[in-house]
Amino acid sequence: MSTVILTEAAAYEVKSMMQQNGMPEGYLRISVKGGGCTGLSYGMSAEESPSDNDEVYDFYDVKVLVDKADAPILKGTTVDFKQSLMGGGFAIENPNAIASCGCGSSFRTKDVAGTPENC
């Protein structure tokens, strides 16, 4: 079972972004870092290749990287892309998050509080 799940809609958007940025063979890194109102925040970035500490997954021809240190925090997380009248954006659902800030950009888990910042 993979640590994260990338939906078909999210994979389509990631593929488009990677091609626009000249990285059609690149990887999508999904990460967790300290910060935000609640203590942890998500990161998504393009990478040219995996490191030795990465778990590598493939969803709809998009290669996804998750650092092994972030894997327990992200276990079961779904990344989707949703379109609305206001535009589109990635939506992240993490079953391990027990609290999140009002704007939804940071979270904490039962075991990891992170490093909250003033918002």
Phi and psi restraints in degrees (range 20) as a CNS / XPLOR table:
assign (resid 1 and name C) (resid 2 and name N)
       (resid 2 and name CA) (resid 2 and name C) 1.0 -83.1 20.0 2
assign (resid 2 and name N) (resid 2 and name CA)
       (resid 2 and name C) (resid 3 and name N) 1.0 154.2 20.0 2
assign (resid 2 and name C) (resid 3 and name N)
       (resid 3 and name CA) (resid 3 and name C) 1.0 -66.6 20.0 2
assign (resid 3 and name N) (resid 3 and name CA)
       (resid 3 and name C) (resid 4 and name N) 1.0 -44.1 20.0 2
assign (resid 3 and name C) (resid 4 and name N)
       (resid 4 and name CA) (resid 4 and name C) 1.0 -121.8 20.0 2
assign (resid 4 and name N) (resid 4 and name CA)
       (resid 4 and name C) (resid 5 and name N) 1.0 161.9 20.0 2
assign (resid 4 and name C) (resid 5 and name N)
       (resid 5 and name CA) (resid 5 and name C) 1.0 -127.1 20.0 2
assign (resid 5 and name N) (resid 5 and name CA)
       (resid 5 and name C) (resid 6 and name N) 1.0 129.8 20.0 2
assign (resid 5 and name C) (resid 6 and name N)
       (resid 6 and name CA) (resid 6 and name C) 1.0 -107.4 20.0 2
assign (resid 6 and name N) (resid 6 and name CA)
       (resid 6 and name C) (resid 7 and name N) 1.0 120.0 20.0 2
assign (resid 6 and name C) (resid 7 and name N)
       (resid 7 and name CA) (resid 7 and name C) 1.0 -71.3 20.0 2
assign (resid 7 and name N) (resid 7 and name CA)
       (resid 7 and name C) (resid 8 and name N) 1.0 166.3 20.0 2
assign (resid 7 and name C) (resid 8 and name N)
       (resid 8 and name CA) (resid 8 and name C) 1.0 -61.3 20.0 2
assign (resid 8 and name N) (resid 8 and name CA)
       (resid 8 and name C) (resid 9 and name N) 1.0 -41.1 20.0 2
assign (resid 8 and name C) (resid 9 and name N)
       (resid 9 and name CA) (resid 9 and name C) 1.0 -63.0 20.0 2
assign (resid 9 and name N) (resid 9 and name CA)
       (resid 9 and name C) (resid 10 and name N) 1.0 -41.8 20.0 2
assign (resid 9 and name C) (resid 10 and name N)
       (resid 10 and name CA) (resid 10 and name C) 1.0 -67.1 20.0 2
assign (resid 10 and name N) (resid 10 and name CA)
       (resid 10 and name C) (resid 11 and name N) 1.0 -41.7 20.0 2
assign (resid 10 and name C) (resid 11 and name N)
       (resid 11 and name CA) (resid 11 and name C) 1.0 -61.9 20.0 2
assign (resid 11 and name N) (resid 11 and name CA)
       (resid 11 and name C) (resid 12 and name N) 1.0 -41.5 20.0 2
assign (resid 11 and name C) (resid 12 and name N)
       (resid 12 and name CA) (resid 12 and name C) 1.0 -59.9 20.0 2
assign (resid 12 and name N) (resid 12 and name CA)
       (resid 12 and name C) (resid 13 and name N) 1.0 -44.7 20.0 2
assign (resid 12 and name C) (resid 13 and name N)
       (resid 13 and name CA) (resid 13 and name C) 1.0 -67.0 20.0 2
assign (resid 13 and name N) (resid 13 and name CA)
       (resid 13 and name C) (resid 14 and name N) 1.0 -42.7 20.0 2
assign (resid 13 and name C) (resid 14 and name N)
       (resid 14 and name CA) (resid 14 and name C) 1.0 -63.0 20.0 2
assign (resid 14 and name N) (resid 14 and name CA)
       (resid 14 and name C) (resid 15 and name N) 1.0 -45.2 20.0 2
assign (resid 14 and name C) (resid 15 and name N)
       (resid 15 and name CA) (resid 15 and name C) 1.0 -57.7 20.0 2
assign (resid 15 and name N) (resid 15 and name CA)
       (resid 15 and name C) (resid 16 and name N) 1.0 -44.3 20.0 2
assign (resid 15 and name C) (resid 16 and name N)
       (resid 16 and name CA) (resid 16 and name C) 1.0 -62.1 20.0 2
assign (resid 16 and name N) (resid 16 and name CA)
       (resid 16 and name C) (resid 17 and name N) 1.0 -45.4 20.0 2
assign (resid 16 and name C) (resid 17 and name N)
       (resid 17 and name CA) (resid 17 and name C) 1.0 -64.7 20.0 2
assign (resid 17 and name N) (resid 17 and name CA)
       (resid 17 and name C) (resid 18 and name N) 1.0 -40.8 20.0 2
assign (resid 17 and name C) (resid 18 and name N)
       (resid 18 and name CA) (resid 18 and name C) 1.0 -64.3 20.0 2
assign (resid 18 and name N) (resid 18 and name CA)
       (resid 18 and name C) (resid 19 and name N) 1.0 -42.1 20.0 2
assign (resid 18 and name C) (resid 19 and name N)
       (resid 19 and name CA) (resid 19 and name C) 1.0 -65.2 20.0 2
assign (resid 19 and name N) (resid 19 and name CA)
       (resid 19 and name C) (resid 20 and name N) 1.0 -42.9 20.0 2
assign (resid 19 and name C) (resid 20 and name N)
       (resid 20 and name CA) (resid 20 and name C) 1.0 -61.8 20.0 2
assign (resid 20 and name N) (resid 20 and name CA)
       (resid 20 and name C) (resid 21 and name N) 1.0 -28.8 20.0 2
assign (resid 20 and name C) (resid 21 and name N)
       (resid 21 and name CA) (resid 21 and name C) 1.0 -98.8 20.0 2
assign (resid 21 and name N) (resid 21 and name CA)
       (resid 21 and name C) (resid 22 and name N) 1.0 14.6 20.0 2
assign (resid 21 and name C) (resid 22 and name N)
       (resid 22 and name CA) (resid 22 and name C) 1.0 70.7 20.0 2
assign (resid 22 and name N) (resid 22 and name CA)
       (resid 22 and name C) (resid 23 and name N) 1.0 24.9 20.0 2
assign (resid 22 and name C) (resid 23 and name N)
       (resid 23 and name CA) (resid 23 and name C) 1.0 -126.9 20.0 2
assign (resid 23 and name N) (resid 23 and name CA)
       (resid 23 and name C) (resid 24 and name N) 1.0 54.1 20.0 2
assign (resid 23 and name C) (resid 24 and name N)
       (resid 24 and name CA) (resid 24 and name C) 1.0 -61.6 20.0 2
assign (resid 24 and name N) (resid 24 and name CA)
       (resid 24 and name C) (resid 25 and name N) 1.0 -21.4 20.0 2
assign (resid 24 and name C) (resid 25 and name N)
       (resid 25 and name CA) (resid 25 and name C) 1.0 -103.8 20.0 2
assign (resid 25 and name N) (resid 25 and name CA)
       (resid 25 and name C) (resid 26 and name N) 1.0 11.7 20.0 2
assign (resid 25 and name C) (resid 26 and name N)
       (resid 26 and name CA) (resid 26 and name C) 1.0 -76.8 20.0 2
assign (resid 26 and name N) (resid 26 and name CA)
       (resid 26 and name C) (resid 27 and name N) 1.0 177.9 20.0 2
assign (resid 26 and name C) (resid 27 and name N)
       (resid 27 and name CA) (resid 27 and name C) 1.0 -115.7 20.0 2
assign (resid 27 and name N) (resid 27 and name CA)
       (resid 27 and name C) (resid 28 and name N) 1.0 150.3 20.0 2
assign (resid 27 and name C) (resid 28 and name N)
       (resid 28 and name CA) (resid 28 and name C) 1.0 -99.7 20.0 2
assign (resid 28 and name N) (resid 28 and name CA)
       (resid 28 and name C) (resid 29 and name N) 1.0 121.1 20.0 2
assign (resid 28 and name C) (resid 29 and name N)
       (resid 29 and name CA) (resid 29 and name C) 1.0 -96.6 20.0 2
assign (resid 29 and name N) (resid 29 and name CA)
       (resid 29 and name C) (resid 30 and name N) 1.0 129.1 20.0 2
assign (resid 29 and name C) (resid 30 and name N)
       (resid 30 and name CA) (resid 30 and name C) 1.0 -111.7 20.0 2
assign (resid 30 and name N) (resid 30 and name CA)
       (resid 30 and name C) (resid 31 and name N) 1.0 124.3 20.0 2
assign (resid 30 and name C) (resid 31 and name N)
       (resid 31 and name CA) (resid 31 and name C) 1.0 -137.7 20.0 2
assign (resid 31 and name N) (resid 31 and name CA)
       (resid 31 and name C) (resid 32 and name N) 1.0 171.7 20.0 2
assign (resid 31 and name C) (resid 32 and name N)
       (resid 32 and name CA) (resid 32 and name C) 1.0 -129.3 20.0 2
assign (resid 32 and name N) (resid 32 and name CA)
       (resid 32 and name C) (resid 33 and name N) 1.0 136.6 20.0 2
assign (resid 32 and name C) (resid 33 and name N)
       (resid 33 and name CA) (resid 33 and name C) 1.0 -138.3 20.0 2
assign (resid 33 and name N) (resid 33 and name CA)
       (resid 33 and name C) (resid 34 and name N) 1.0 160.9 20.0 2
assign (resid 33 and name C) (resid 34 and name N)
       (resid 34 and name CA) (resid 34 and name C) 1.0 -71.3 20.0 2
assign (resid 34 and name N) (resid 34 and name CA)
       (resid 34 and name C) (resid 35 and name N) 1.0 146.5 20.0 2
assign (resid 34 and name C) (resid 35 and name N)
       (resid 35 and name CA) (resid 35 and name C) 1.0 136.7 20.0 2
assign (resid 35 and name N) (resid 35 and name CA)
       (resid 35 and name C) (resid 36 and name N) 1.0 -179.0 20.0 2
assign (resid 35 and name C) (resid 36 and name N)
       (resid 36 and name CA) (resid 36 and name C) 1.0 81.1 20.0 2
assign (resid 36 and name N) (resid 36 and name CA)
       (resid 36 and name C) (resid 37 and name N) 1.0 172.6 20.0 2
assign (resid 36 and name C) (resid 37 and name N)
       (resid 37 and name CA) (resid 37 and name C) 1.0 -62.6 20.0 2
assign (resid 37 and name N) (resid 37 and name CA)
       (resid 37 and name C) (resid 38 and name N) 1.0 -34.5 20.0 2
assign (resid 37 and name C) (resid 38 and name N)
       (resid 38 and name CA) (resid 38 and name C) 1.0 -99.8 20.0 2
assign (resid 38 and name N) (resid 38 and name CA)
       (resid 38 and name C) (resid 39 and name N) 1.0 -15.0 20.0 2
assign (resid 38 and name C) (resid 39 and name N)
       (resid 39 and name CA) (resid 39 and name C) 1.0 128.1 20.0 2
assign (resid 39 and name N) (resid 39 and name CA)
       (resid 39 and name C) (resid 40 and name N) 1.0 -32.6 20.0 2
assign (resid 39 and name C) (resid 40 and name N)
       (resid 40 and name CA) (resid 40 and name C) 1.0 -130.3 20.0 2
assign (resid 40 and name N) (resid 40 and name CA)
       (resid 40 and name C) (resid 41 and name N) 1.0 148.2 20.0 2
assign (resid 40 and name C) (resid 41 and name N)
       (resid 41 and name CA) (resid 41 and name C) 1.0 -138.5 20.0 2
assign (resid 41 and name N) (resid 41 and name CA)
       (resid 41 and name C) (resid 42 and name N) 1.0 155.8 20.0 2
assign (resid 41 and name C) (resid 42 and name N)
       (resid 42 and name CA) (resid 42 and name C) 1.0 -86.9 20.0 2
assign (resid 42 and name N) (resid 42 and name CA)
       (resid 42 and name C) (resid 43 and name N) 1.0 152.3 20.0 2
assign (resid 42 and name C) (resid 43 and name N)
       (resid 43 and name CA) (resid 43 and name C) 1.0 -131.8 20.0 2
assign (resid 43 and name N) (resid 43 and name CA)
       (resid 43 and name C) (resid 44 and name N) 1.0 144.6 20.0 2
assign (resid 43 and name C) (resid 44 and name N)
       (resid 44 and name CA) (resid 44 and name C) 1.0 -135.6 20.0 2
assign (resid 44 and name N) (resid 44 and name CA)
       (resid 44 and name C) (resid 45 and name N) 1.0 128.9 20.0 2
assign (resid 44 and name C) (resid 45 and name N)
       (resid 45 and name CA) (resid 45 and name C) 1.0 -148.1 20.0 2
assign (resid 45 and name N) (resid 45 and name CA)
       (resid 45 and name C) (resid 46 and name N) 1.0 161.7 20.0 2
assign (resid 45 and name C) (resid 46 and name N)
       (resid 46 and name CA) (resid 46 and name C) 1.0 -92.5 20.0 2
assign (resid 46 and name N) (resid 46 and name CA)
       (resid 46 and name C) (resid 47 and name N) 1.0 138.9 20.0 2
assign (resid 46 and name C) (resid 47 and name N)
       (resid 47 and name CA) (resid 47 and name C) 1.0 -130.8 20.0 2
assign (resid 47 and name N) (resid 47 and name CA)
       (resid 47 and name C) (resid 48 and name N) 1.0 150.2 20.0 2
assign (resid 47 and name C) (resid 48 and name N)
       (resid 48 and name CA) (resid 48 and name C) 1.0 -83.0 20.0 2
assign (resid 48 and name N) (resid 48 and name CA)
       (resid 48 and name C) (resid 49 and name N) 1.0 -28.8 20.0 2
assign (resid 48 and name C) (resid 49 and name N)
       (resid 49 and name CA) (resid 49 and name C) 1.0 -158.9 20.0 2
assign (resid 49 and name N) (resid 49 and name CA)
       (resid 49 and name C) (resid 50 and name N) 1.0 159.7 20.0 2
assign (resid 49 and name C) (resid 50 and name N)
       (resid 50 and name CA) (resid 50 and name C) 1.0 -77.7 20.0 2
assign (resid 50 and name N) (resid 50 and name CA)
       (resid 50 and name C) (resid 51 and name N) 1.0 160.4 20.0 2
assign (resid 50 and name C) (resid 51 and name N)
       (resid 51 and name CA) (resid 51 and name C) 1.0 -101.5 20.0 2
assign (resid 51 and name N) (resid 51 and name CA)
       (resid 51 and name C) (resid 52 and name N) 1.0 173.4 20.0 2
assign (resid 51 and name C) (resid 52 and name N)
       (resid 52 and name CA) (resid 52 and name C) 1.0 -64.9 20.0 2
assign (resid 52 and name N) (resid 52 and name CA)
       (resid 52 and name C) (resid 53 and name N) 1.0 -21.6 20.0 2
assign (resid 52 and name C) (resid 53 and name N)
       (resid 53 and name CA) (resid 53 and name C) 1.0 -96.8 20.0 2
assign (resid 53 and name N) (resid 53 and name CA)
       (resid 53 and name C) (resid 54 and name N) 1.0 11.8 20.0 2
assign (resid 53 and name C) (resid 54 and name N)
       (resid 54 and name CA) (resid 54 and name C) 1.0 -98.5 20.0 2
assign (resid 54 and name N) (resid 54 and name CA)
       (resid 54 and name C) (resid 55 and name N) 1.0 143.3 20.0 2
assign (resid 54 and name C) (resid 55 and name N)
       (resid 55 and name CA) (resid 55 and name C) 1.0 -90.2 20.0 2
assign (resid 55 and name N) (resid 55 and name CA)
       (resid 55 and name C) (resid 56 and name N) 1.0 139.3 20.0 2
assign (resid 55 and name C) (resid 56 and name N)
       (resid 56 and name CA) (resid 56 and name C) 1.0 -120.9 20.0 2
assign (resid 56 and name N) (resid 56 and name CA)
       (resid 56 and name C) (resid 57 and name N) 1.0 129.9 20.0 2
assign (resid 56 and name C) (resid 57 and name N)
       (resid 57 and name CA) (resid 57 and name C) 1.0 -126.4 20.0 2
assign (resid 57 and name N) (resid 57 and name CA)
       (resid 57 and name C) (resid 58 and name N) 1.0 161.9 20.0 2
assign (resid 57 and name C) (resid 58 and name N)
       (resid 58 and name CA) (resid 58 and name C) 1.0 -131.3 20.0 2
assign (resid 58 and name N) (resid 58 and name CA)
       (resid 58 and name C) (resid 59 and name N) 1.0 123.1 20.0 2
assign (resid 58 and name C) (resid 59 and name N)
       (resid 59 and name CA) (resid 59 and name C) 1.0 -129.2 20.0 2
assign (resid 59 and name N) (resid 59 and name CA)
       (resid 59 and name C) (resid 60 and name N) 1.0 114.9 20.0 2
assign (resid 59 and name C) (resid 60 and name N)
       (resid 60 and name CA) (resid 60 and name C) 1.0 51.8 20.0 2
assign (resid 60 and name N) (resid 60 and name CA)
       (resid 60 and name C) (resid 61 and name N) 1.0 44.7 20.0 2
assign (resid 60 and name C) (resid 61 and name N)
       (resid 61 and name CA) (resid 61 and name C) 1.0 68.1 20.0 2
assign (resid 61 and name N) (resid 61 and name CA)
       (resid 61 and name C) (resid 62 and name N) 1.0 19.8 20.0 2
assign (resid 61 and name C) (resid 62 and name N)
       (resid 62 and name CA) (resid 62 and name C) 1.0 -111.4 20.0 2
assign (resid 62 and name N) (resid 62 and name CA)
       (resid 62 and name C) (resid 63 and name N) 1.0 123.3 20.0 2
assign (resid 62 and name C) (resid 63 and name N)
       (resid 63 and name CA) (resid 63 and name C) 1.0 -87.6 20.0 2
assign (resid 63 and name N) (resid 63 and name CA)
       (resid 63 and name C) (resid 64 and name N) 1.0 127.0 20.0 2
assign (resid 63 and name C) (resid 64 and name N)
       (resid 64 and name CA) (resid 64 and name C) 1.0 -115.2 20.0 2
assign (resid 64 and name N) (resid 64 and name CA)
       (resid 64 and name C) (resid 65 and name N) 1.0 134.3 20.0 2
assign (resid 64 and name C) (resid 65 and name N)
       (resid 65 and name CA) (resid 65 and name C) 1.0 -110.3 20.0 2
assign (resid 65 and name N) (resid 65 and name CA)
       (resid 65 and name C) (resid 66 and name N) 1.0 137.4 20.0 2
assign (resid 65 and name C) (resid 66 and name N)
       (resid 66 and name CA) (resid 66 and name C) 1.0 -135.2 20.0 2
assign (resid 66 and name N) (resid 66 and name CA)
       (resid 66 and name C) (resid 67 and name N) 1.0 123.5 20.0 2
assign (resid 66 and name C) (resid 67 and name N)
       (resid 67 and name CA) (resid 67 and name C) 1.0 -63.8 20.0 2
assign (resid 67 and name N) (resid 67 and name CA)
       (resid 67 and name C) (resid 68 and name N) 1.0 138.8 20.0 2
assign (resid 67 and name C) (resid 68 and name N)
       (resid 68 and name CA) (resid 68 and name C) 1.0 -58.6 20.0 2
assign (resid 68 and name N) (resid 68 and name CA)
       (resid 68 and name C) (resid 69 and name N) 1.0 -28.4 20.0 2
assign (resid 68 and name C) (resid 69 and name N)
       (resid 69 and name CA) (resid 69 and name C) 1.0 -70.1 20.0 2
assign (resid 69 and name N) (resid 69 and name CA)
       (resid 69 and name C) (resid 70 and name N) 1.0 -29.4 20.0 2
assign (resid 69 and name C) (resid 70 and name N)
       (resid 70 and name CA) (resid 70 and name C) 1.0 -86.6 20.0 2
assign (resid 70 and name N) (resid 70 and name CA)
       (resid 70 and name C) (resid 71 and name N) 1.0 -16.4 20.0 2
assign (resid 70 and name C) (resid 71 and name N)
       (resid 71 and name CA) (resid 71 and name C) 1.0 -54.9 20.0 2
assign (resid 71 and name N) (resid 71 and name CA)
       (resid 71 and name C) (resid 72 and name N) 1.0 -45.5 20.0 2
assign (resid 71 and name C) (resid 72 and name N)
       (resid 72 and name CA) (resid 72 and name C) 1.0 -63.2 20.0 2
assign (resid 72 and name N) (resid 72 and name CA)
       (resid 72 and name C) (resid 73 and name N) 1.0 -33.4 20.0 2
assign (resid 72 and name C) (resid 73 and name N)
       (resid 73 and name CA) (resid 73 and name C) 1.0 -73.1 20.0 2
assign (resid 73 and name N) (resid 73 and name CA)
       (resid 73 and name C) (resid 74 and name N) 1.0 -32.6 20.0 2
assign (resid 73 and name C) (resid 74 and name N)
       (resid 74 and name CA) (resid 74 and name C) 1.0 -94.6 20.0 2
assign (resid 74 and name N) (resid 74 and name CA)
       (resid 74 and name C) (resid 75 and name N) 1.0 -3.0 20.0 2
assign (resid 74 and name C) (resid 75 and name N)
       (resid 75 and name CA) (resid 75 and name C) 1.0 -54.7 20.0 2
assign (resid 75 and name N) (resid 75 and name CA)
       (resid 75 and name C) (resid 76 and name N) 1.0 122.8 20.0 2
assign (resid 75 and name C) (resid 76 and name N)
       (resid 76 and name CA) (resid 76 and name C) 1.0 86.6 20.0 2
assign (resid 76 and name N) (resid 76 and name CA)
       (resid 76 and name C) (resid 77 and name N) 1.0 4.4 20.0 2
assign (resid 76 and name C) (resid 77 and name N)
       (resid 77 and name CA) (resid 77 and name C) 1.0 -75.2 20.0 2
assign (resid 77 and name N) (resid 77 and name CA)
       (resid 77 and name C) (resid 78 and name N) 1.0 137.4 20.0 2
assign (resid 77 and name C) (resid 78 and name N)
       (resid 78 and name CA) (resid 78 and name C) 1.0 -111.9 20.0 2
assign (resid 78 and name N) (resid 78 and name CA)
       (resid 78 and name C) (resid 79 and name N) 1.0 131.0 20.0 2
assign (resid 78 and name C) (resid 79 and name N)
       (resid 79 and name CA) (resid 79 and name C) 1.0 -109.9 20.0 2
assign (resid 79 and name N) (resid 79 and name CA)
       (resid 79 and name C) (resid 80 and name N) 1.0 122.1 20.0 2
assign (resid 79 and name C) (resid 80 and name N)
       (resid 80 and name CA) (resid 80 and name C) 1.0 -124.1 20.0 2
assign (resid 80 and name N) (resid 80 and name CA)
       (resid 80 and name C) (resid 81 and name N) 1.0 166.3 20.0 2
assign (resid 80 and name C) (resid 81 and name N)
       (resid 81 and name CA) (resid 81 and name C) 1.0 -123.8 20.0 2
assign (resid 81 and name N) (resid 81 and name CA)
       (resid 81 and name C) (resid 82 and name N) 1.0 125.9 20.0 2
assign (resid 81 and name C) (resid 82 and name N)
       (resid 82 and name CA) (resid 82 and name C) 1.0 -120.5 20.0 2
assign (resid 82 and name N) (resid 82 and name CA)
       (resid 82 and name C) (resid 83 and name N) 1.0 137.3 20.0 2
assign (resid 82 and name C) (resid 83 and name N)
       (resid 83 and name CA) (resid 83 and name C) 1.0 -106.8 20.0 2
assign (resid 83 and name N) (resid 83 and name CA)
       (resid 83 and name C) (resid 84 and name N) 1.0 139.0 20.0 2
assign (resid 83 and name C) (resid 84 and name N)
       (resid 84 and name CA) (resid 84 and name C) 1.0 -142.5 20.0 2
assign (resid 84 and name N) (resid 84 and name CA)
       (resid 84 and name C) (resid 85 and name N) 1.0 180.0 20.0 2
assign (resid 84 and name C) (resid 85 and name N)
       (resid 85 and name CA) (resid 85 and name C) 1.0 -63.0 20.0 2
assign (resid 85 and name N) (resid 85 and name CA)
       (resid 85 and name C) (resid 86 and name N) 1.0 -24.9 20.0 2
assign (resid 85 and name C) (resid 86 and name N)
       (resid 86 and name CA) (resid 86 and name C) 1.0 -88.0 20.0 2
assign (resid 86 and name N) (resid 86 and name CA)
       (resid 86 and name C) (resid 87 and name N) 1.0 0.6 20.0 2
assign (resid 86 and name C) (resid 87 and name N)
       (resid 87 and name CA) (resid 87 and name C) 1.0 119.6 20.0 2
assign (resid 87 and name N) (resid 87 and name CA)
       (resid 87 and name C) (resid 88 and name N) 1.0 -163.5 20.0 2
assign (resid 87 and name C) (resid 88 and name N)
       (resid 88 and name CA) (resid 88 and name C) 1.0 -125.4 20.0 2
assign (resid 88 and name N) (resid 88 and name CA)
       (resid 88 and name C) (resid 89 and name N) 1.0 164.4 20.0 2
assign (resid 88 and name C) (resid 89 and name N)
       (resid 89 and name CA) (resid 89 and name C) 1.0 -170.3 20.0 2
assign (resid 89 and name N) (resid 89 and name CA)
       (resid 89 and name C) (resid 90 and name N) 1.0 161.8 20.0 2
assign (resid 89 and name C) (resid 90 and name N)
       (resid 90 and name CA) (resid 90 and name C) 1.0 -79.2 20.0 2
assign (resid 90 and name N) (resid 90 and name CA)
       (resid 90 and name C) (resid 91 and name N) 1.0 139.2 20.0 2
assign (resid 90 and name C) (resid 91 and name N)
       (resid 91 and name CA) (resid 91 and name C) 1.0 -119.9 20.0 2
assign (resid 91 and name N) (resid 91 and name CA)
       (resid 91 and name C) (resid 92 and name N) 1.0 128.9 20.0 2
assign (resid 91 and name C) (resid 92 and name N)
       (resid 92 and name CA) (resid 92 and name C) 1.0 -116.0 20.0 2
assign (resid 92 and name N) (resid 92 and name CA)
       (resid 92 and name C) (resid 93 and name N) 1.0 123.3 20.0 2
assign (resid 92 and name C) (resid 93 and name N)
       (resid 93 and name CA) (resid 93 and name C) 1.0 -113.2 20.0 2
assign (resid 93 and name N) (resid 93 and name CA)
       (resid 93 and name C) (resid 94 and name N) 1.0 115.8 20.0 2
assign (resid 93 and name C) (resid 94 and name N)
       (resid 94 and name CA) (resid 94 and name C) 1.0 -117.6 20.0 2
assign (resid 94 and name N) (resid 94 and name CA)
       (resid 94 and name C) (resid 95 and name N) 1.0 113.2 20.0 2
assign (resid 94 and name C) (resid 95 and name N)
       (resid 95 and name CA) (resid 95 and name C) 1.0 -67.0 20.0 2
assign (resid 95 and name N) (resid 95 and name CA)
       (resid 95 and name C) (resid 96 and name N) 1.0 -13.3 20.0 2
assign (resid 95 and name C) (resid 96 and name N)
       (resid 96 and name CA) (resid 96 and name C) 1.0 -86.6 20.0 2
assign (resid 96 and name N) (resid 96 and name CA)
       (resid 96 and name C) (resid 97 and name N) 1.0 -14.0 20.0 2
assign (resid 96 and name C) (resid 97 and name N)
       (resid 97 and name CA) (resid 97 and name C) 1.0 -73.4 20.0 2
assign (resid 97 and name N) (resid 97 and name CA)
       (resid 97 and name C) (resid 98 and name N) 1.0 125.1 20.0 2
assign (resid 97 and name C) (resid 98 and name N)
       (resid 98 and name CA) (resid 98 and name C) 1.0 -105.7 20.0 2
assign (resid 98 and name N) (resid 98 and name CA)
       (resid 98 and name C) (resid 99 and name N) 1.0 -11.9 20.0 2
assign (resid 98 and name C) (resid 99 and name N)
       (resid 99 and name CA) (resid 99 and name C) 1.0 -153.3 20.0 2
assign (resid 99 and name N) (resid 99 and name CA)
       (resid 99 and name C) (resid 100 and name N) 1.0 146.7 20.0 2
assign (resid 99 and name C) (resid 100 and name N)
       (resid 100 and name CA) (resid 100 and name C) 1.0 -142.1 20.0 2
assign (resid 100 and name N) (resid 100 and name CA)
       (resid 100 and name C) (resid 101 and name N) 1.0 160.9 20.0 2
assign (resid 100 and name C) (resid 101 and name N)
       (resid 101 and name CA) (resid 101 and name C) 1.0 -78.2 20.0 2
assign (resid 101 and name N) (resid 101 and name CA)
       (resid 101 and name C) (resid 102 and name N) 1.0 170.1 20.0 2
assign (resid 101 and name C) (resid 102 and name N)
       (resid 102 and name CA) (resid 102 and name C) 1.0 -59.7 20.0 2
assign (resid 102 and name N) (resid 102 and name CA)
       (resid 102 and name C) (resid 103 and name N) 1.0 -35.2 20.0 2
assign (resid 102 and name C) (resid 103 and name N)
       (resid 103 and name CA) (resid 103 and name C) 1.0 -84.2 20.0 2
assign (resid 103 and name N) (resid 103 and name CA)
       (resid 103 and name C) (resid 104 and name N) 1.0 -10.1 20.0 2
assign (resid 103 and name C) (resid 104 and name N)
       (resid 104 and name CA) (resid 104 and name C) 1.0 80.8 20.0 2
assign (resid 104 and name N) (resid 104 and name CA)
       (resid 104 and name C) (resid 105 and name N) 1.0 9.0 20.0 2
assign (resid 104 and name C) (resid 105 and name N)
       (resid 105 and name CA) (resid 105 and name C) 1.0 -92.5 20.0 2
assign (resid 105 and name N) (resid 105 and name CA)
       (resid 105 and name C) (resid 106 and name N) 1.0 -9.2 20.0 2
assign (resid 105 and name C) (resid 106 and name N)
       (resid 106 and name CA) (resid 106 and name C) 1.0 -136.9 20.0 2
assign (resid 106 and name N) (resid 106 and name CA)
       (resid 106 and name C) (resid 107 and name N) 1.0 164.3 20.0 2
assign (resid 106 and name C) (resid 107 and name N)
       (resid 107 and name CA) (resid 107 and name C) 1.0 -155.9 20.0 2
assign (resid 107 and name N) (resid 107 and name CA)
       (resid 107 and name C) (resid 108 and name N) 1.0 174.5 20.0 2
assign (resid 107 and name C) (resid 108 and name N)
       (resid 108 and name CA) (resid 108 and name C) 1.0 -144.4 20.0 2
assign (resid 108 and name N) (resid 108 and name CA)
       (resid 108 and name C) (resid 109 and name N) 1.0 159.7 20.0 2
assign (resid 108 and name C) (resid 109 and name N)
       (resid 109 and name CA) (resid 109 and name C) 1.0 -113.2 20.0 2
assign (resid 109 and name N) (resid 109 and name CA)
       (resid 109 and name C) (resid 110 and name N) 1.0 173.3 20.0 2
assign (resid 109 and name C) (resid 110 and name N)
       (resid 110 and name CA) (resid 110 and name C) 1.0 -59.5 20.0 2
assign (resid 110 and name N) (resid 110 and name CA)
       (resid 110 and name C) (resid 111 and name N) 1.0 -37.5 20.0 2
assign (resid 110 and name C) (resid 111 and name N)
       (resid 111 and name CA) (resid 111 and name C) 1.0 -98.4 20.0 2
assign (resid 111 and name N) (resid 111 and name CA)
       (resid 111 and name C) (resid 112 and name N) 1.0 -18.7 20.0 2
assign (resid 111 and name C) (resid 112 and name N)
       (resid 112 and name CA) (resid 112 and name C) 1.0 -130.5 20.0 2
assign (resid 112 and name N) (resid 112 and name CA)
       (resid 112 and name C) (resid 113 and name N) 1.0 114.3 20.0 2
assign (resid 112 and name C) (resid 113 and name N)
       (resid 113 and name CA) (resid 113 and name C) 1.0 -90.6 20.0 2
assign (resid 113 and name N) (resid 113 and name CA)
       (resid 113 and name C) (resid 114 and name N) 1.0 -20.7 20.0 2
assign (resid 113 and name C) (resid 114 and name N)
       (resid 114 and name CA) (resid 114 and name C) 1.0 73.9 20.0 2
assign (resid 114 and name N) (resid 114 and name CA)
       (resid 114 and name C) (resid 115 and name N) 1.0 -155.3 20.0 2
assign (resid 114 and name C) (resid 115 and name N)
       (resid 115 and name CA) (resid 115 and name C) 1.0 -129.1 20.0 2
assign (resid 115 and name N) (resid 115 and name CA)
       (resid 115 and name C) (resid 116 and name N) 1.0 88.6 20.0 2
assign (resid 115 and name C) (resid 116 and name N)
       (resid 116 and name CA) (resid 116 and name C) 1.0 -60.6 20.0 2
assign (resid 116 and name N) (resid 116 and name CA)
       (resid 116 and name C) (resid 117 and name N) 1.0 146.6 20.0 2
assign (resid 116 and name C) (resid 117 and name N)
       (resid 117 and name CA) (resid 117 and name C) 1.0 -121.0 20.0 2
assign (resid 117 and name N) (resid 117 and name CA)
       (resid 117 and name C) (resid 118 and name N) 1.0 157.4 20.0 2
assign (resid 117 and name C) (resid 118 and name N)
       (resid 118 and name CA) (resid 118 and name C) 1.0 -69.9 20.0 2
assign (resid 118 and name N) (resid 118 and name CA)
       (resid 118 and name C) (resid 119 and name N) 1.0 134.7 20.0 2
